[in-house]
Amino acid sequence: MVDKEKIVSKINVLKQSLDRLEHLRSLSQEAFLSSFLNFDAAKYNLIIAIEAMIDIGNHIISRKNLEIPETSSDTMKTMVKHGILPADKQSDFVAMVRFRNRAVHLYDQVNNEEIYRILQENLWDFKVFIRAIVKYLYG
């Protein structure tokens, strides 16, 4: 059985990171790029938010006894395959996981402008994920 409290806790972590990212999103590009603190905070909160998504997915997959994903990208694909996440967002969720992998393992290849672009264009994907998980949990 899915542990709703555990998932809600992870959603709250995701929402907290998203709130911080929204604050950074409101900065002009010039203001954002003027301080490494903005870049570092944005990168960290993106990593945390995506980690929360992966953790939620892995918990649901494990508790529902679905096929074991080989990668974090497969976690998102499995969630889509079983109707937990919307199919039309699969490529976006996979791209988020791939970004997280780059930010953690190939950190020298992630630049400030890319982070700013993600803030401006992709935060909505987190809200889509949260809505889908809440719908799955509570109908």
Backbone as a printed PyTorch tensor [residue, N CA C, xyz], in Angstrom:
tensor([[[  0.8400,  -1.1790,   0.0000],
         [  0.0000,   0.0000,   0.0000],
         [  0.8910,   1.2500,   0.0000]],

        [[  0.4900,   2.2130,  -0.7810],
         [  1.2310,   3.4710,  -0.8780],
         [  1.1210,   4.2230,   0.4430]],

        [[  2.2290,   4.7320,   0.9260],
         [  2.2740,   5.5170,   2.1580],
         [  2.0020,   6.9850,   1.8050]],

        [[  0.7470,   7.3870,   1.9600],
         [  0.3450,   8.7480,   1.5700],
         [  1.1070,   9.8110,   2.3510]],

        [[  1.3450,   9.5670,   3.6290],
         [  2.0820,  10.5480,   4.4360],
         [  3.4850,  10.7810,   3.8900]],

        [[  4.1390,   9.7120,   3.4910],
         [  5.4850,   9.8230,   2.9340],
         [  5.4580,  10.6310,   1.6360]],

        [[  4.4810,  10.3540,   0.7980],
         [  4.3780,  11.0730,  -0.4720],
         [  4.0400,  12.5410,  -0.2330]],

        [[  3.1230,  12.8080,   0.6680],
         [  2.7740,  14.2010,   0.9830],
         [  3.9890,  14.9440,   1.5270]],

        [[  4.7920,  14.2910,   2.3310],
         [  6.0120,  14.9020,   2.8530],
         [  6.9560,  15.2740,   1.7030]],

        [[  7.1100,  14.3740,   0.7440],
         [  7.9590,  14.6550,  -0.4210],
         [  7.3630,  15.7680,  -1.2820]],

        [[  6.0450,  15.7790,  -1.4120],
         [  5.3930,  16.8600,  -2.1620],
         [  5.6630,  18.1930,  -1.4810]],

        [[  5.6260,  18.2090,  -0.1640],
         [  5.9030,  19.4550,   0.5630],
         [  7.3310,  19.9350,   0.3410]],

        [[  8.2740,  19.0230,   0.3000],
         [  9.6590,  19.3810,  -0.0170],
         [  9.7190,  19.9680,  -1.4300]],

        [[  9.0480,  19.3040,  -2.3590],
         [  9.0160,  19.7780,  -3.7370],
         [  8.4090,  21.1800,  -3.8060]],

        [[  7.3030,  21.3940,  -3.1120],
         [  6.6430,  22.7030,  -3.1190],
         [  7.5360,  23.7820,  -2.5080]],

        [[  8.2490,  23.4470,  -1.4520],
         [  9.1530,  24.4210,  -0.8300],
         [ 10.2470,  24.8280,  -1.8160]],

        [[ 10.8250,  23.8640,  -2.5010],
         [ 11.8310,  24.1850,  -3.5170],
         [ 11.2160,  24.9960,  -4.6480]],

        [[ 10.0180,  24.6340,  -5.0450],
         [  9.3340,  25.3570,  -6.1200],
         [  9.0690,  26.8100,  -5.7220]],

        [[  8.6630,  27.0470,  -4.4820],
         [  8.4570,  28.4230,  -4.0070],
         [  9.7510,  29.2270,  -4.1150]],

        [[ 10.8500,  28.6270,  -3.7350],
         [ 12.1530,  29.3070,  -3.8180],
         [ 12.5420,  29.5580,  -5.2650]],

        [[ 12.2580,  28.6000,  -6.1170],
         [ 12.5500,  28.7640,  -7.5380],
         [ 11.6890,  29.8620,  -8.1560]],

        [[ 10.4350,  29.9420,  -7.7390],
         [  9.5430,  31.0120,  -8.2300],
         [ 10.0920,  32.3820,  -7.8410]],

        [[ 10.6250,  32.4850,  -6.6420],
         [ 11.2320,  33.7470,  -6.2100],
         [ 12.4070,  34.1040,  -7.1340]],

        [[ 13.2650,  33.1480,  -7.4090],
         [ 14.4120,  33.3960,  -8.2830],
         [ 13.9660,  33.6660,  -9.7160]],

        [[ 12.8790,  33.0500, -10.1100],
         [ 12.3250,  33.2480, -11.4520],
         [ 11.9130,  34.6990, -11.6670]],

        [[ 11.4920,  35.3600, -10.5950],
         [ 10.9970,  36.7320, -10.7120],
         [ 12.1260,  37.7390, -10.9590]],

        [[ 13.3690,  37.3200, -10.7790],
         [ 14.4920,  38.2160, -11.0230],
         [ 14.6960,  38.4200, -12.5170]],

        [[ 15.1570,  39.5970, -12.8850],
         [ 15.5520,  39.8080, -14.2730],
         [ 16.7750,  38.9450, -14.5460]],

        [[ 17.0410,  38.6960, -15.8050],
         [ 18.2180,  37.8890, -16.1350],
         [ 19.4850,  38.5680, -15.6310]],

        [[ 19.5530,  39.8640, -15.7740],
         [ 20.7280,  40.5960, -15.3020],
         [ 20.9150,  40.4260, -13.7960]],

        [[ 19.8310,  40.5760, -13.0440],
         [ 19.9160,  40.4230, -11.5860],
         [ 20.2650,  38.9880, -11.2100]],

        [[ 19.6570,  38.0250, -11.8880],
         [ 19.9350,  36.6160, -11.5960],
         [ 21.4030,  36.2990, -11.8300]],

        [[ 21.9240,  36.7480, -12.9660],
         [ 23.2980,  36.4210, -13.3400],
         [ 24.3350,  37.2260, -12.5680]],

        [[ 23.8840,  38.2480, -11.8560],
         [ 24.8420,  39.1140, -11.1550],
         [ 25.3980,  38.4900,  -9.8750]],

        [[ 24.7800,  37.4040,  -9.3920],
         [ 25.2460,  36.7970,  -8.1480],
         [ 25.2630,  35.2750,  -8.2500]],

        [[ 26.3880,  34.7030,  -7.8950],
         [ 26.4930,  33.2420,  -7.8790],
         [ 25.5020,  32.6310,  -6.8870]],

        [[ 25.0850,  33.3990,  -5.8890],
         [ 24.1320,  32.8710,  -4.9140],
         [ 22.8090,  32.4970,  -5.5820]],

        [[ 22.3870,  33.2910,  -6.5530],
         [ 21.1480,  32.9930,  -7.2740],
         [ 21.2870,  31.6950,  -8.0540]],

        [[ 22.3680,  31.5750,  -8.7890],
         [ 22.6220,  30.3760,  -9.5880],
         [ 22.7120,  29.1420,  -8.6980]],

        [[ 23.5030,  29.2460,  -7.6270],
         [ 23.6760,  28.1030,  -6.7270],
         [ 22.3580,  27.7020,  -6.0670]],

        [[ 21.5800,  28.6800,  -5.6240],
         [ 20.2960,  28.3870,  -4.9800],
         [ 19.3300,  27.7500,  -5.9740]],

        [[ 19.3130,  28.2590,  -7.1930],
         [ 18.4140,  27.7010,  -8.2050],
         [ 18.8090,  26.2730,  -8.5480]],

        [[ 20.0790,  26.0500,  -8.7560],
         [ 20.5460,  24.6990,  -9.1080],
         [ 20.2330,  23.7160,  -7.9800]],

        [[ 20.5230,  24.1030,  -6.7580],
         [ 20.2560,  23.2340,  -5.6120],
         [ 18.7650,  22.9030,  -5.5040]],

        [[ 17.9230,  23.9100,  -5.6160],
         [ 16.4820,  23.6740,  -5.4740],
         [ 15.9080,  22.8940,  -6.6450]],

        [[ 16.4630,  23.0460,  -7.8340],
         [ 16.0430,  22.2010,  -8.9490],
         [ 16.4080,  20.7410,  -8.6720]],

        [[ 17.6180,  20.5200,  -8.1840],
         [ 18.0450,  19.1490,  -7.8670],
         [ 17.1350,  18.5380,  -6.8020]],

        [[ 16.8520,  19.2790,  -5.7490],
         [ 15.9970,  18.7680,  -4.6640],
         [ 14.5930,  18.4650,  -5.1710]],

        [[ 14.0300,  19.3700,  -5.9540],
         [ 12.6740,  19.1670,  -6.4690],
         [ 12.6110,  17.9240,  -7.3540]],

        [[ 13.5960,  17.7580,  -8.2090],
         [ 13.6070,  16.5940,  -9.1000],
         [ 13.8570,  15.3070,  -8.3080]],

        [[ 14.7220,  15.3820,  -7.3100],
         [ 14.9370,  14.2210,  -6.4300],
         [ 13.6270,  13.8180,  -5.7530]],

        [[ 12.8560,  14.7950,  -5.3030],
         [ 11.5620,  14.4940,  -4.6660],
         [ 10.6400,  13.7890,  -5.6520]],

        [[ 10.6390,  14.2420,  -6.9050],
         [  9.8260,  13.5850,  -7.9300],
         [ 10.2470,  12.1270,  -8.1030]],

        [[ 11.5340,  11.9160,  -8.1940],
         [ 12.0580,  10.5500,  -8.3710],
         [ 11.6990,   9.6870,  -7.1560]],

        [[ 11.8680,  10.2320,  -5.9710],
         [ 11.5320,   9.4840,  -4.7490],
         [ 10.0570,   9.1190,  -4.7060]],

        [[  9.2080,  10.0480,  -5.0690],
         [  7.7600,   9.7830,  -5.0960],
         [  7.4700,   8.6620,  -6.0890]],

        [[  8.0380,   8.7870,  -7.2690],
         [  7.8210,   7.7650,  -8.2960],
         [  8.3030,   6.3940,  -7.8520]],

        [[  9.4970,   6.3370,  -7.2990],
         [ 10.0350,   5.0460,  -6.8640],
         [  9.2100,   4.4450,  -5.7280]],

        [[  8.7060,   5.2860,  -4.8470],
         [  7.8710,   4.7760,  -3.7560],
         [  6.5810,   4.1610,  -4.3140]],

        [[  5.9360,   4.8820,  -5.1990],
         [  4.6840,   4.3740,  -5.7770],
         [  4.9480,   3.0810,  -6.5470]],

        [[  5.9810,   3.0700,  -7.3590],
         [  6.3200,   1.8800,  -8.1560],
         [  6.5870,   0.6880,  -7.2490]],

        [[  7.3470,   0.9100,  -6.1800],
         [  7.6700,  -0.1680,  -5.2460],
         [  6.4210,  -0.6900,  -4.5490]],

        [[  5.6250,   0.2260,  -4.0340],
         [  4.4470,  -0.1830,  -3.2590],
         [  3.3450,  -0.7880,  -4.1220]],

        [[  3.2950,  -0.4020,  -5.4000],
         [  2.2920,  -0.9670,  -6.3110],
         [  2.8310,  -2.2190,  -7.0140]],

        [[  4.0970,  -2.5810,  -6.6700],
         [  4.7240,  -3.7650,  -7.2450],
         [  4.7700,  -3.7200,  -8.7720]],

        [[  5.0940,  -2.5520,  -9.3080],
         [  5.2410,  -2.3820, -10.7480],
         [  6.6540,  -2.7890, -11.1410]],

        [[  6.9060,  -2.8420, -12.4360],
         [  8.2430,  -3.2330, -12.8960],
         [  9.3030,  -2.2730, -12.3420]],

        [[ 10.4330,  -2.8270, -11.9830],
         [ 11.5030,  -2.0520, -11.3630],
         [ 12.2280,  -1.2500, -12.4400]],

        [[ 12.2570,   0.0800, -12.2930],
         [ 12.9580,   0.8910, -13.2900],
         [ 14.4720,   0.7350, -13.1520]],

        [[ 15.1580,   0.7380, -14.2890],
         [ 16.6200,   0.6300, -14.2700],
         [ 17.2750,   1.9880, -14.0180]],

        [[ 16.5970,   3.0450, -14.4150],
         [ 17.1420,   4.3970, -14.2690],
         [ 16.0580,   5.3130, -13.7170]],

        [[ 16.4600,   6.4930, -13.3040],
         [ 15.4820,   7.4790, -12.8390],
         [ 14.5780,   7.9350, -13.9750]],

        [[ 15.1080,   7.9830, -15.1920],
         [ 14.2610,   8.3040, -16.3480],
         [ 13.1900,   7.2300, -16.5230]],

        [[ 13.5780,   5.9760, -16.3040],
         [ 12.6080,   4.8820, -16.3950],
         [ 11.5190,   5.0060, -15.3270]],

        [[ 11.8560,   5.6000, -14.1960],
         [ 10.8510,   5.8320, -13.1630],
         [  9.7200,   6.6830, -13.7310]],

        [[ 10.0780,   7.7480, -14.4170],
         [  9.0600,   8.6250, -15.0030],
         [  8.2800,   7.8930, -16.0850]],

        [[  8.9690,   7.1280, -16.9070],
         [  8.3030,   6.3780, -17.9800],
         [  7.3320,   5.3440, -17.4100]],

        [[  7.7210,   4.6810, -16.3400],
         [  6.8420,   3.6930, -15.7060],
         [  5.6020,   4.3690, -15.1300]],

        [[  5.8070,   5.5300, -14.5300],
         [  4.6610,   6.2660, -13.9740],
         [  3.6870,   6.6700, -15.0810]],

        [[  4.2080,   7.0470, -16.2370],
         [  3.3500,   7.3820, -17.3770],
         [  2.6610,   6.1230, -17.8920]],

        [[  3.4200,   5.0520, -18.0530],
         [  2.8800,   3.7900, -18.5840],
         [  1.6740,   3.3160, -17.7790]],

        [[  1.7040,   3.5450, -16.4690],
         [  0.6210,   3.0710, -15.6080],
         [ -0.4180,   4.1490, -15.3180]],

        [[ -0.3730,   5.2330, -16.0790],
         [ -1.4150,   6.2510, -16.0060],
         [ -1.3370,   7.1510, -14.7820]],

        [[ -0.2290,   7.1380, -14.0880],
         [ -0.0850,   7.9670, -12.8910],
         [  0.3180,   9.3790, -13.2710]],

        [[  1.1530,   9.4920, -14.2880],
         [  1.5510,  10.7960, -14.8250],
         [  1.0060,  10.9260, -16.2430]],

        [[  0.7360,  12.1490, -16.6990],
         [  0.1810,  12.3380, -18.0450],
         [  1.1970,  11.9920, -19.1440]],

        [[  0.7470,  11.2440, -20.1220],
         [  1.6140,  10.7730, -21.2020],
         [  2.2220,  11.9280, -21.9970]],

        [[  1.4810,  12.9980, -22.1630],
         [  1.9870,  14.1120, -22.9650],
         [  3.1270,  14.8690, -22.2870]],

        [[  3.3820,  14.5800, -21.0200],
         [  4.4730,  15.2410, -20.2870],
         [  5.6690,  14.3210, -20.0560]],

        [[  5.6180,  13.0950, -20.5740],
         [  6.7040,  12.1560, -20.3240],
         [  8.0580,  12.7290, -20.7360]],

        [[  8.1580,  13.3020, -21.9220],
         [  9.4530,  13.8040, -22.3810],
         [  9.9490,  14.9380, -21.4900]],

        [[  9.0390,  15.7490, -20.9620],
         [  9.4330,  16.8300, -20.0510],
         [  9.9660,  16.2670, -18.7360]],

        [[  9.2740,  15.2700, -18.1900],
         [  9.7200,  14.6710, -16.9250],
         [ 11.0610,  13.9620, -17.1000]],

        [[ 11.2360,  13.2810, -18.2160],
         [ 12.5120,  12.6140, -18.4940],
         [ 13.6230,  13.6580, -18.6520]],

        [[ 13.3220,  14.7510, -19.3230],
         [ 14.3120,  15.8250, -19.4880],
         [ 14.7130,  16.4070, -18.1280]],

        [[ 13.7610,  16.5090, -17.2130],
         [ 14.0630,  17.0160, -15.8780],
         [ 15.0520,  16.0810, -15.1740]],

        [[ 14.7970,  14.7910, -15.2640],
         [ 15.6870,  13.8110, -14.6280],
         [ 17.0770,  13.8750, -15.2650]],

        [[ 17.1110,  14.0040, -16.5630],
         [ 18.4150,  14.0990, -17.2360],
         [ 19.1550,  15.3650, -16.8210]],

        [[ 18.4140,  16.4710, -16.6560],
         [ 19.0530,  17.6970, -16.1700],
         [ 19.6340,  17.4550, -14.7800]],

        [[ 18.8800,  16.8200, -13.9070],
         [ 19.3540,  16.5340, -12.5560],
         [ 20.6450,  15.7150, -12.5970]],

        [[ 20.6900,  14.7260, -13.4800],
         [ 21.9000,  13.9090, -13.6080],
         [ 23.0890,  14.7590, -14.0520]],

        [[ 22.8570,  15.6500, -14.9970],
         [ 23.9300,  16.5450, -15.4500],
         [ 24.3570,  17.4790, -14.3310]],

        [[ 23.3900,  18.0370, -13.6110],
         [ 23.7060,  18.9980, -12.5440],
         [ 24.5120,  18.3420, -11.4260]],

        [[ 24.2640,  17.0670, -11.1720],
         [ 24.9620,  16.3620, -10.0960],
         [ 26.2960,  15.7850, -10.5650]],

        [[ 26.3170,  15.1970, -11.7480],
         [ 27.5050,  14.4700, -12.1890],
         [ 28.3790,  15.2350, -13.1940]],

        [[ 27.7530,  16.0850, -13.9760],
         [ 28.4820,  16.8730, -14.9810],
         [ 28.2840,  18.3540, -14.6930]],

        [[ 28.3840,  18.7020, -13.4290],
         [ 28.0740,  20.0400, -12.9230],
         [ 28.8210,  21.1470, -13.6520]],

        [[ 29.9850,  20.8370, -14.1930],
         [ 30.7540,  21.8620, -14.9000],
         [ 30.1680,  22.1720, -16.2750]],

        [[ 29.1850,  21.3920, -16.6960],
         [ 28.5510,  21.6120, -17.9950],
         [ 27.2070,  22.3300, -17.8890]],

        [[ 26.8360,  22.7430, -16.6970],
         [ 25.5800,  23.4660, -16.4860],
         [ 25.9320,  24.9310, -16.2550]],

        [[ 25.4000,  25.8050, -17.1100],
         [ 25.7570,  27.2140, -16.9650],
         [ 24.5890,  28.0510, -16.4490]],

        [[ 24.9100,  29.2450, -16.0340],
         [ 23.9350,  30.1570, -15.4300],
         [ 22.7690,  30.4610, -16.3600]],

        [[ 23.0560,  30.6530, -17.6320],
         [ 22.0020,  30.9840, -18.5900],
         [ 21.0140,  29.8270, -18.7420]],

        [[ 21.5060,  28.6070, -18.7210],
         [ 20.6220,  27.4390, -18.8160],
         [ 19.7000,  27.3700, -17.5940]],

        [[ 20.2550,  27.6050, -16.4260],
         [ 19.4460,  27.5950, -15.2060],
         [ 18.3630,  28.6810, -15.2910]],

        [[ 18.7360,  29.8690, -15.7280],
         [ 17.7620,  30.9620, -15.8420],
         [ 16.6650,  30.5900, -16.8380]],

        [[ 17.0370,  29.9850, -17.9650],
         [ 16.0470,  29.5700, -18.9680],
         [ 15.0740,  28.5490, -18.3670]],

        [[ 15.6020,  27.5900, -17.6130],
         [ 14.7430,  26.5920, -16.9770],
         [ 13.7600,  27.2710, -16.0230]],

        [[ 14.2450,  28.2280, -15.2530],
         [ 13.3610,  28.9580, -14.3400],
         [ 12.2340,  29.6500, -15.0990]],

        [[ 12.5540,  30.2070, -16.2350],
         [ 11.5630,  30.9540, -16.9930],
         [ 10.5780,  30.0580, -17.7440]],

        [[ 11.0310,  28.8920, -18.1660],
         [ 10.2270,  28.0800, -19.0880],
         [  9.6730,  26.7720, -18.5310]],

        [[ 10.2280,  26.2570, -17.4350],
         [  9.8980,  24.8750, -17.0830],
         [  9.3560,  24.6370, -15.6850]],

        [[  9.1650,  25.6610, -14.8880],
         [  8.6730,  25.4180, -13.5250],
         [  7.2580,  24.8440, -13.5190]],

        [[  6.4990,  25.1410, -14.5400],
         [  5.1230,  24.6310, -14.6270],
         [  5.0970,  23.1000, -14.5820]],

        [[  6.1410,  22.4530, -15.1030],
         [  6.1830,  20.9870, -15.1240],
         [  6.1060,  20.3930, -13.7150]],

        [[  6.6890,  21.0780, -12.7470],
         [  6.5960,  20.5950, -11.3640],
         [  5.1490,  20.6220, -10.8780]],

        [[  4.4200,  21.6560, -11.2530],
         [  3.0150,  21.7730, -10.8350],
         [  2.1680,  20.6850, -11.4830]],

        [[  2.4560,  20.3720, -12.7360],
         [  1.7560,  19.2790, -13.4220],
         [  2.0120,  17.9630, -12.6910]],

        [[  3.2550,  17.7360, -12.3130],
         [  3.6130,  16.5210, -11.5800],
         [  2.8510,  16.4520, -10.2600]],

        [[  2.8810,  17.5220,  -9.4930],
         [  2.1940,  17.5430,  -8.1880],
         [  0.7090,  17.2550,  -8.3640]],

        [[  0.0740,  17.9230,  -9.3280],
         [ -1.3630,  17.7050,  -9.5610],
         [ -1.6520,  16.2490,  -9.8970]],

        [[ -0.8090,  15.6440, -10.7280],
         [ -1.0250,  14.2500, -11.1220],
         [ -0.8950,  13.3200,  -9.9230]],

        [[  0.0720,  13.5720,  -9.0670],
         [  0.2710,  12.7130,  -7.8940],
         [ -0.8780,  12.8840,  -6.9040]],

        [[ -1.3020,  14.1080,  -6.6740],
         [ -2.4380,  14.3530,  -5.7790],
         [ -3.6910,  13.6710,  -6.3130]],

        [[ -3.9120,  13.7760,  -7.6110],
         [ -5.0590,  13.1080,  -8.2450],
         [ -4.9540,  11.5950,  -8.0570]],

        [[ -3.7650,  11.0420,  -8.2240],
         [ -3.5640,   9.6100,  -8.0300],
         [ -3.8660,   9.1930,  -6.5840]],

        [[ -3.4180,  10.0140,  -5.6310],
         [ -3.6080,   9.6680,  -4.2270],
         [ -5.0540,   9.8000,  -3.7590]],

        [[ -5.7200,  10.8410,  -4.2360],
         [ -7.0330,  11.1830,  -3.6790],
         [ -8.1790,  11.1310,  -4.6730]],

        [[ -7.8590,  10.8000,  -5.9210],
         [ -8.9050,  10.6700,  -6.9200],
         [ -9.4180,  11.8990,  -7.5180]]])
